[in-house]
């Protein structure tokens, strides 16, 4: 792996051995630019040998909202008001904008936009450990000791490439886990991590600000000088590595000098009323930034919201976690819809597994992968639909079970990627993007 679990880029740093002759020119090497952008762009330059073909689907962008820990369906989108109290749990339920459909009491705002989303109540797999369940939901595969599978975001970056001057795959604020990376694909297709949370008062994307003391004019002079030096060394050396480095530097300069990139990440330009509408907290500001990145053309944005591993006092935990998620998610859907972006943006609200049917002795619920709920919206997914069902106690699927393979294949279909296409793993081993999945056509409008 080339990244830590907190999203800090590691990568292959051997190129710094060659940097001494030009490091006085490189904006960030001495001036405090940081490693995330340079290493990201170097890897991208080295891996970007393919020619991308435009094959976009209805989803021009994807927002992946992941709820780490395993969110309880009973306390969110699949309450069981008629089950015995030991199964029903401590929360009541409320009606929604879709007749006959009820959500848990803490999802008041999401209930109001239930006619714009699709709830899948029959998601299922067999992995009860956090890491293995998370791997399933990020890659579409069960974990294997033999293959390091790429995440959905990295596959999208590999297959469709960048749009405009922004990276194709961005994590807010950092890669949420080790399965969000590029797997057996080149690290060029890994996520670009921001380095700080957009809810921070001093939020600033590292690597997009010129180092102290470097003016725009000085920056442009360095860029011109770099071209002269590159031309000199190109005559002395001829290697793919040097070409990749040249490409890396040009991409680095392009992104740093891009007004488009600066604008996309400039949260200060958002009206205070809009920040309030999303919520001035991590879930709210992450989703607001995700909307801005969709507007800027980023293909895949991944973020997390809260923690949902509620083994005890699930009532108190839900009371603490659900309101900020509910407010931010509902506002994101409304905002995308009002801006005409929902039809071209797929919004995924997922988690690694559900929680046990019966409340445990500590007033919580334990890990339960047999059935849980996820939510899709936009990009041609049916609005106001509840797909599938769990049984009366949320112990297992009662109707239309949805496995990880079918779910992932359907997501890729919305993006325009054929999920059974083979990618080459190390050793020239062909591996399908998703193996054995089918598009769930009943989910689609």
N, C-alpha and C positions, 0 to 999 in steps of 0.2 A: 504494500500500500504506500501511496505517496502523500498521504495526509493524516494528521492526527484526528482523533475523534472530535476535537473542538474546531476542526476546520483549518488549522494552521498548515500552510503549504510547506511540504518538505522537499519532495522532488529530487532530481539529480543535480547537485550543485557543482559538478565538475567543470562547468563552463567558466566559473570564476577564475580558474587557473589561467585562462586566456585573456582576462579582462584588463591586465595591468597596463597594456599599451593604449587602451582607450578609456580607462575608467575615469580619467579627468573630463571626458566628454559626456559620460552617461549621467543623465539628470539625477537618477536616484541612487546610484551606487555609493556615492559619498554624501549626497545631500539629504539622506533620510527618507528616500522614497518608499522603502520597505520592500519585502520580498514577495508579497502575494501577487501583485501585478506583473513584475518582471518574470518571475518563474512561471506564472500562468501563461504569459505570452510567448516565452521561449519554448515551452512545451508545445503550445499550440502551433508555433511556427515550424517546429520539427515534425509535427504530425500532420500538417495540413498539405499533404501531397495530392490528395484526391480532388477531383473536380466535383463540386456539389451540383446536383440536379434538383431544381425546384419541384417538389412533389407535395406541397403543403395540402393538408386536409382542411376541414372546416375550422379547426382550432389553429389559429395563427400563433397563439401563445397558450401556455399551461401554467396555472398556479397550483402548486401542490402544498396544501396545508396539512401538515402531519401532526397528530396529537400523541406525543410519546407517552408510553406507560400503559396504554390499553384503556381506551375510554369505554365506560359502561353504556351499552345500548339502552338498558332499562331506565337509566337516569338521563337519557338524551333523546334519541329519535325513535325508540321502540318501547315505550312504557307498557307495563302490564297491569292496568288498573283493576282487573278482575281476578288476578292471581292471589293466592294466599299471601298474607302480609310478609311472611318470611322470604317469599320470592319477589313480591311487588316492591319491597323496599320502602324507605321513609319518605319518598317524594311523591307528590300528586302529579296529575297530568292536566294539560290544557288543550283546548281545541286550536286548530290552525286554519289557514286560508283555504285549505282543501277539506271539503266536507267529509266527515267521518275519520279524519286522520288526526291523531293526537301526538303531541310531544311532551317531554318532561317540563315541569313548571318553570324551570330556570331558563328555558329557551323561548322567551317571550317574543323577541324580535325576529328570530328565525321562523317562528310559527307564522308571523305576518307575511313572510315571503315564501312560504311553503309552496305556493303556486308557481314559483320560478325555479324550483330545484327538484332533484330526483333522489329519493332516499332508497338505498338498497338495504333491506333488512335481513338478507340471507347470505351475507358474506361468510365464507368458511374456509378454514385450512386446519392443519394438524399440528402446528408449532406453538407450544405453550410457553417457551422461553422468549424473553424480550428480544434478544439478539436475532434469533431465528425467525420470529414473527416479523420483525422489522426488515430483515433481509428479504423475506417474501414480498412485502408490500413495496419495497423500493426497486426490486429487480425483476419480479415476476417468476422467480425461481426459488425452490427450496435450497438452503445452503449446501454446498458441496466442498469437501476438502480438496477436490481435484481442479475446480474452476473458480476463478474470482470473477463473478458476473458483474457487468456494468449496470449502473442505475439507469432509470428511465431518462433522467436529465442528460446523462452522458450519451445515451443512445441517440437522443434528439440532437444533441450537439454534433455527433458523428455523422448522422444521416442528413441533417439539414443545414448545418453550419451557422455562421453568424448572420444576423440581419443588421444593417446599418453599422455603426461603429462600436456597438456594445457586445460583450460576450454572449453567446447563445444560452448559457446555463449559469444562473446566479443563485447563490444561497444567502438567505437573510437570517441572521447576520453571518453565519458560518455553516459549513457542512454539518448537519445535525447528527451524523453517525458515520461509521466507517463504510457503510453500504451505499452512501450517497455519491460515491466516487466513480471513476472510470473503469474499474475492474480490469479485465484483460485488454481493454482498449488503451490507446496511448493516453498518457496523462494530459495531453493537449485537450482532451474532451472532458476533463474534470471541471468541477464548479469553480466559479469565481466567488470568493468570500469577501464580504465587505469589511470585516475587521472591527466593526462596532455596531451597536443596536440603534435603529432609527428612533427609538424612544428616548435615547440619551440626549440631554440638553446640548451637548457638544458634538452631536453626531457628525461625522465626517468620514467619507470613504477614503481609506488610506490608498495612496498611490495616485489619486486624482488631483492632488494639490502640489504645486511646484515647491521645492524645498526653499526654506528661508534664504533670502538673499539672491534668489534666481528670478530675475524679471522675465517677462514675456520675450523681450528683445534678446536677452542673453540666452534664453531657452532656444529661440529660433537660430541664433548664431551657432550654438552647440550642435543643433540638428544639421546645419549646413556643413560644419566642420566634420561631423561624423561621416557625411557622404564622401568628402575628400579622402579621409583616412581609409574608409572602406574600399574606395576605388584603388588606393595604393596597395592595400593588402590583397585585394582580389587579384591583382596582377602577380603577386608573389606566391599566393596559395590558391589552390583550386580544390575545394572539398565541400561535400554536402553540409558538413557541420558549420562551416563559415557562412554558407548561404543561408542556413537556418538562423544563425545568429543575426545576420543582416536583416532578415525578415522580422525577427523578434524585435530588434531595435526600432524598426519602422513602425510596427504595430504599437509598440509601447509609446512612441512619440505621438502617433495618431490618436490614441485613446486619451493620453494626457491633455492634448491640445483640442480635443473634441468638445465643442459647445454642447452637442447633443448629449454626451455622457454627463457633463457637468449639470445640465438642466435636469436630466432624469433623476439624479441623486440629490438634487437640491430641495430638501424637505422644507426649507425656510420659505419657499415660494408658495407653499400650500396655505390657504386661508385658515385662520385659527378655528373657524366654525367647522371646517372639514375635518381638522384634526380631532375636534371634540366629537364629531359625528362617528368617527371610527373608534374613539377612545384614546386618551393620552396615556397609553400603557404599551407594553411590548406587543401583544396581539394586534392592537389597533394600529400602531404605527408601522408594524411590519406589513400588514395587509394594505395600508395606504401606500407604502412604498412599492409593494407588488403591483398595485394598479398603475402607478407612475411608470414602472418598468414595462408593463404591457403596452402602455401608450408609446413608449420609446422603441418598441419592437423586439424586446427580449423574448426568446422562444420558450424558455422553461425557467420558472422561478419557484424555488422551494423554501419553505419556512416552517417553523414549528410554533405552537401556541400552547403554553401551559404544561402541566405535568398531570398525568391521569392514572397513576399506579395506586389506586385507592383500596388498599387492603384493610383499612380501618376507617371508621367514621366517614362513610361515604357521603352522608348528608352534609357534614361540615365542609368536606373537600369539594363537593360539587357547588355548594354555596360560594366557595372562594374562587373556583376556577371558571365556572360556566358563564357568569354575567359578562366578563370581558370578551370571551370568545363569541358569545351570542351576539353582542353588540357589533363587534368588528366584522364578523362573517356576514351578518345581514346587511350591514352598510356596504361591504364590498360588492355583494350581489346587486344591490340597488344602484350603486355608483356605476358599475360596469354597464348595467342595463340602461341607465339614463344617458350614458355617453355613447351608446350604440356599440359597445365592445363585448357584450355578453355572448352574442351569437358567434363571435370569432375567438372566444376565450373559454377554455375548459378549466373549471375550478374543481379541484379534488379535495375533499375533506376526508382524511383517512387516519387510521390508527393501526397498531400492529395486531391487535386481537381484542376481544371483548372481556367481559367480567362474568364470573360464575353466576348461575341462576339464583342460587340461594345466598342470602346474607349470612356472613360468617359470624363467629362468636365476638369479633371485634367491631361489628357494625359495618364491615366493608365487604367487598367482593374480591375474589381471587382471579387468577388468569383463566381465560376460557376462549380458546380459538374456534370452538365448534360452530359458533354463530355470533355475528356482530354486525353493526351497521356502519356503512360509509355513505357519503353524499357526493353526487356529481351535479354540476350545473353548467349550462352554456354549451356552445359548439354543437348544436343539433341534438343534445340530450333532451328527452321529453320533460316538459315542465309539469309540476304538480303530480308527479308519478311516485307511488310507492311500489317498488319492485321486490318481489319475493316476500317471504314472511318467515318469522321464527315461530316455534310452537308456543303453547299457552304459558309456559314458564321460561321461555328464552333459553331452553336447553339445547336446541338444535334447529336446523332449518325445517320448516314445515312445507315450504313451497319454493320452487325455483332457486335451488342453492347456487351460489356464485363462487367459484374457485378463483384463486389468484391468477391462473393462466387466462381464464376467460375475461376477468376484469382487466388485466394488463393488455390483452389483445384488443379489447374494446377501446381503451384509452389510446393506444397506438393508432387504431383506425381513425379516431377523431383528428389525430395530428397528421395523418396521411402516410404513416409508416406501416408497411406490410410486416406483421409480427413474425411470420415464419421465414423471413429472409435470413440467410446465414451470414454471420460475421466470422472473421478468422481470429481464433484464439492462438496463443503461442503454440508452436509446433505445427502450424498450418492445419489446425483442427477447426473444422466448420461447426459453429454453434448457432442455433436459431435464436433470434432476439427473444422470442417466447416459444416454448415448445408445447404443442398440443392444445393451444387455446383457440377459442372461437369468438367471433364478434357477437355480442348479445344484442341482436337487432331489435328486440322488444324494448330496449332502453331508448332507442333512437326515434326522433320525430319523423 
